[in-house]
């Protein structure tokens, strides 16, 4: 028997644009509940979500990116024209997880390597601002928060500038499958876009296997195809694993960072006093980034799979059940954060779950933070009058696994 609250939960419908009132009610009344809509137990409080993330032996990551709706048969037919989706670092447990994560950790979590990225990030951000600063207004998602991280990710991975539109559109399409309620026709186009993306990435993998170029594609290809000489072809299974890994990680690296920067700008311009605080004291910018991550997690939810019976908040979780972890709700947990509905860049920092926790803590957390920090440093310095025009409606991405503004028409 499920409750009325559990029956009502609809993350792609009634609770898509503004889920926070529902989250607050669930935390009070039923912090862990079974959702028939999702066929999963939904967790809303920080404590239980944190505990699940830190117990991978009981709560596996094998279903962490499962969709909440199955693709249409026509979409499945289109996707079959390219490589199948194989397990990657996000959807595996140790020891496979360690092997699949290692080449990314080498690039993204090494202090020296990240420091070497920062001048190029700053140069790209400055050039983007140069392109619209004289206009007096612009959609800062289209002109700034989306292009900055995709350009950074493309350079890091090794994609040619001319291929950025294809890999951007393709990775966004891949992330939308199963998490957005498309029509048959819409989803068919999304599937075709994903196939083009995967096939292009496969071409890069073959070229980098034959002639490594010192980029992330080269490193991942070498790590996943050990013992295969450059003159020999990778097996189909090896290519599938490399392509899946690169496609998924590339999408995660730019989409979530774009949403982080876009959400920071949306929140700061919706709370002008907070923007003014950053203008007066730029040292608060790192705290503003963390407050944005807490308040508006770019990845609002992720799944886990119970490998054995468990109990969470007094609710029995049977072995074989899926769990949906609402990071978006955990960031507003009253037991964790004083006055959590208040957006406050001076808030005393406290650990949040926007990048997960435990062995699956996001491998790209450091470059995401760096790009958001640099973006706010440049925008506060060059566009101090940035504001949201009165009455402006900001559309939010309607998706289960990523959240941020679709457009942000600002003026200065």
N, C-alpha and C positions, 0 to 999 in steps of 0.2 A: 504494500500500500504506500503510495507516494502522497505527499502533502500538496495543497493548492499552490504553495510557493514553488515547489519543485516542478509541478505540472506547468506552471506559467513561464518557466525560464526559456527564453528564445533569443540566443545571442546574435542571430542574424535578422531578427525582427524587432520586437518591442524593446529589447535591451541592447540594440546595436549602437545607436548614436550616443546615448547617455546611460551607461549601465550602472553608474555609481549609486543611485538610490536603491536599486535592487540589491547590489552588493552589500550595502549597509544593512538592509533588512535581513538578508540571509545571514550575515555575521551575527546579528542579534538573536535571530530565531532558530536558524538551522544552518550552522556553519559548514556542515558536511551533509549533502543531500544527493539522492539519486535522481538524475534527470532522464526521463523517458525519451526526450527529444534527442539527447546525445548518446543514450545508452552508456552512461558513465556517471561516476560519483564526482560531484563538483565540490571543490575545496575553496573556501573564501577567506580564511584567516591566515595571517603570517605564520603562526606557530606550526600548524599542521602542514602547510605547504613547505616550509623550511625543513621540517622533519622528513617529509617524503623525499625531497631533493637530496638529503644527506644520507639516505638509506637505499642505495641502488640495488642492494642484494634482494630486498623485498619489493621495491618499486622500480621496475625495469624501464629503460628508455626506448624499448623496441617500437612502441606506438606513439612516440612523443610528438610526431608531426602528422598524425592521422587526420584526415578530413572529417568534417561533420556531415558531409553528404557525399554519396558515391558519384563518380563521373557518369555521364550518360554513355550508353553503349557506343554511340557515334564518336564520342571523344576518345574512348578507350581504343577504338579502331585507328583513329588518327595517331594517338600516342605510340601505338605499336610500330609505327614507321621509324622510330628512333630507339635509343637504348632504354632498357627497362630501368625503373627506379630501384637501385640496390641500396642496402644499408650504408649509412654514412656515420660520421663521428657523432652526430646528434641522435641518431636512431639505433645506436648499439651500446652494449655494456662492455666493461673490461673483460678480456684483454683487447678485443677488437677495437674498442673505443680509443684506447691509448695509441694503437698503431695508426688509426685513421686521423687522429687529432695532431700527432706529432709534427708533421711538416708545416702545419699552419701555426702551431705554437712557436716554432722556430722563427717565423717571419713576424708574427703579430704581438708576441709578448716579450721579445728581447728589447731591453731598454735602449740599447744603442741603435738598433734597427729602427725603432719607433722615432727616436730623436732625429734620425736621418730623414724620416718622412716629413717632419713638421715644416721645414722651409718650403717644400714643394706644395704642401697643403695650403700654407699661407699665401704663396704666389697664386695658386688657383683661386682662392677665395677673393683676393684683391682684384684679380682680373674679372671675375664675375661681377663684383660690385662696380667696377669701371664700366661694364657694359650697360648698366641701367641707372647709375646714380644721377644722371642729368635728367631723367624722365620725371622725377617727382613722385612716382608711384609705380608699383609693379607687383606681379604675383610672385612672391618670394619663394614659393615652393618650386614653380617652374624655372625661375631665374637664378635661384641660389641653393636652397636646401636640398633639392634633388640632384642637380648636376655636380655639386661639390663632391659628395661621397662616391658617386659613380665614376667620376674622373679619377679620383684617388684609388678606388678599387681596381679600375681597369689598368692603371699604371703598375700597381702592385702585382696583379695577376699576369700582366703581359699582353693584354688585348690592345690591338692597334686602335688609334683614335677613330678611324673610320668605322670600326666595328662597334663602337660604344652604343649607338642607337639600337642595334640588334640585341646586344647582350643585356642592355637595360630593359628593353621591352620584354625579352624572353624570360629573364629572371623574375620580373614582376608577374608575368603570366603564370609561371610555374608556382609562385607563392600563392596565387589566387585560387588555384584548383582545389576544390574541396572545402574552401573557407569562405567563398562568396556564392550567393544563390543566383547563378546564371540561368538564362534560358538555354534551350538546346542549341540555338544558333550562336549565341554569345560564347558558350563554352567550346563549341567547335572551333571558332576562330582562336580562342585562347590555346586550345590544344595544338593547332597548327603553328602558332607562334612559339610554343615550347619546343616543338620538333625542329624548327629552324635554329633555335638557340642551341639545343643539344648537338645538332649536327655540326654547327660552327665550332663549338667547343671541342668536339672530337677531332676536327681538322687541326686545331691548335695542338692538341695532345700528340697527334702523330708527328707534327713538325718539331715539337719540343723534344719528343723522344729521339728523333733523328739528330737534332742539333739543339741541345739545351742552351737557353739564353739567359740564365741567372735570375729568372723571375719565378713567381709562385707556381705557375703552370708547370714549369720545368721541374721544380723541386717535388711537387706532388706526383707528377708522372714518374720520376725516378724512384720515389719512395714506394709507390704502389706497384711498380714493375721491377723489383729487384732481380738482378741476374739476367735480364733481357738486354742483349747488346743493341746499340743504336742501329745496327744493320738488320736486326730482326724485328718482326712485328710483335706488338703486344697481343696477347690472346683477346678474344672477344670479351671474356669475363673481366679481364684486367682493364680493358678500355671502358667497359660499362661502369666499373667501380670508380675509375678516375673521373669520367665524365659526370657521373652522379655527384661525386664529392665536390668537384669544382663548380658545377652549376648551383648546387645548394648553398655552398659557402659564399660564392660571389653574390648571390641574391641577398643572403643574410647580411653581408658586409656593407652593402650600400642602402638597401631598403630601410632597415631599422635605423641606420644613422641619419638618413634623410628625415625619417619620422621624428627622431629625437630633436634634430635642429628645428624642424617645422613646429613641433609642439612647444619647444622653448620660446620661439618667437610668438606663437599664438598666445601662450600664457602670459608672457611678459607684456605684450601689447594690450591684452585684456585686463591686466593689472598694472596700469601706468606707473604707480608708485614704486613697484618692484623694478621696472625699467630705469626709473630715476635713481634708484639705489645703485644699480650697476654703473650708471654714468658717473655718479659721485665717487664710487669706490669699485674700480674694476677688479680688485682682489676678490670680490664676491662672486666672480663669474664661475669658478669651479663649483662653488656651492649652488649656484643657479642651475648648473648642469645636473647635479645630483638631485636637487629638488624636482626638476623636470622628470628625471627618471623615476623618482618615487611617485610623483603625482600622476604621471601619464606614461606608464610603461610602454615602450615601443612594441614589445611582444606582450600582449595582454594575457595570453593563456598558452599553456602547453599541456600535453598529456603524459601520463605514466601508466604502467601496466602492473597490476599486483601479481607477484609470482607465488604468493602464499597468503593465507588468511591474515587479516590485520584489523586493528581497531583504531579509528581516528575520531576524536571528539565524541566518543561513546557510540559511534556508528560502526557496525560490522562491515568490513570490506572483504568480500570473498575472493579467493584465488581466481585469477583469470579476468577480474574486472578491470576496466579502464578508469582512470581518474583524470579529471580536468583541473589543472592548477591555475587559479585565477590570480596571476601576478598583479593585474590591475586592481583587484580588491585588496590584496595583501598590502599594497602601498598606501591604502587608506584605513588600515586597521587601527581602531581607537585604542586597542591594548598595546599597540607598538609606538604610535606617533601621537603626541598631543595635538588636538585640534587638526586632524588630518585633512579636513576639507579646505583648509587655508593654504594657499600657495604663498610661500614665504622663503625668499632667497637667503634670509639670515637665519633660517632654522638650523639648530645644532645638528650636524651630520649624524645620521644613524644608518646602519646597514639596511639596504633595500634588496628586493629580489628581481629588479629589472634585468639583470644579467644572469639570473639563476643563482645557484649555490651548489657546493659540493664539486664532484669530479666533472660535472658538465657546465660549470661556470663558463660563460661565453668567452671563447678564445679571442674574440675581436673587441672586448670591452675597452682595452687601452686605446686603440685607434679611434673608436667611436667617441670616447670622452675627449680625446685630443682634438678631433675635428669640430665637435660642438663647442669646445672652449675657444678654439681659434676663430670660429664663425662669430661668436658673440664678442670676442675682443675686437674684431675688425668692424662689425656692424655698429657697436657702441661708439667706436672712434670715428667712423666715417658717416654714419646716419643717426646722429643722436636724436633727431626729431622723429624717428620711426614711430608710427602710430597706426592703430586700426580705426578706419573711418566709422563714425557712429552708425549703428544699424546694420553693419556688415555681418552676414552669416558666413561662418566658416564650415564648409562641408568636411566631414570626417570619413576616413576610409572605412567602409562597411566590410570588415573582415574579422575572423576569429583570431588569426595568428599575428597580424600586424595592425598597428593603430597610429594614425597621425593625420594631419590636415591634407586634403587633396589639393587645395589651393588656399592662398593666403594673400589677399589683396591689401597691401599696406601702402601708406603714403608717408612722405617726409617733407 
